Amino acid sequence: MDFFDVVTTQRAMRRLKTDAIPDDVLKKIMDTAICAPSGGNRQNWSFVVVRDQARRARLGELYREAWGELMKVPYYAGATKEPADSPAGKMLASARHLGEHLGEAPVIVLACVTLDPGVRVSLTTGASIYPAVQNIMLAARALGIGSCLTTIHRFRDAQVKELLGIPADVETAALIPLGYPLGRFGRPPRRSVGEVAFADRWGRALGSL
Ligand SMILES: Cc1cc2nc3c(=O)[nH]c(=O)nc-3n(C[C@H](O)[C@H](O)[C@H](O)COP(=O)(O)O)c2cc1C
């Protein structure tokens, strides 16, 4: 696929088939993860690639519980009042579907980052793992595989870490279900470049871009 077609049609794909992803395809995807940048090239990342059926099912249960926790947060609970055919309503329906079916995705990747002793989690911690996460999702898209960056598993982080044997000094940054999509890829709805990018200083219109 053309690079720009990949990047502009990669979006949250939460309705996934249960069909297995071949090992060579998975290997190709994971090879892009380890090409991502990290602070000081520390490569302090780890990826637990979960294919085992029982572990995926348990992750699915924990994710469903996490979804229940999320729905107690006023902002998200409020979204349930949006019309079903509005962008927010559609996103909620899609996210709810994943809440109920995550464990059925054939592969679930836990992207993790190891903290230095005494260092607290900060924006820069995430900056050393999310580029790798994006690489995974872009590579998946290029290969016709859907994915979604999720983080609500952190409502059940202790249980997730115990299930997968993740050490205490390692943070789980993202849980990414992978699978061939039931729906179609497409350009996601976004604010325009003109709204969010400025020329030379904050607030100055970029003009022709
Ligand atoms: C930091 C972050 C956390 C996210 N967490 C979740 C999540 O826990 N569950 C979920 O279904 N989607 C999650 N998403 C996906 C977003 O909802 C999605 O990227 C956004 O709605 C745009 O979707 P689109 O690309 O299909 O337009 C997360 C995305 C980001 C960047």
The ligand as an ORCA input file, in Angstrom:
! r2SCAN-3c Opt
* xyz 0 1
  C      -4.448      7.602     24.756
  C      -5.576      6.841     24.089
  C      -6.345      5.972     24.833
  C      -7.387      5.259     24.239
  N      -8.085      4.347     24.970
  C      -9.078      3.653     24.395
  C      -9.754      2.631     25.107
  O      -9.412      2.323     26.252
  N     -10.754      1.969     24.487
  C     -11.109      2.245     23.203
  O     -12.027      1.589     22.676
  N     -10.476      3.185     22.484
  C      -9.468      3.882     23.043
  N      -8.769      4.816     22.314
  C      -9.103      5.010     20.896
  C      -9.751      6.373     20.635
  O     -11.068      6.375     21.112
  C      -9.676      6.615     19.147
  O      -8.324      6.712     18.772
  C     -10.394      7.878     18.736
  O     -11.754      7.802     19.047
  C     -10.240      8.147     17.247
  O     -10.781      7.060     16.543
  P     -10.733      7.045     14.940
  O      -9.299      7.031     14.566
  O     -11.450      5.822     14.517
  O     -11.406      8.303     14.487
  C      -7.695      5.490     22.869
  C      -6.893      6.335     22.110
  C      -5.841      6.999     22.707
  C      -4.971      7.889     21.864
*
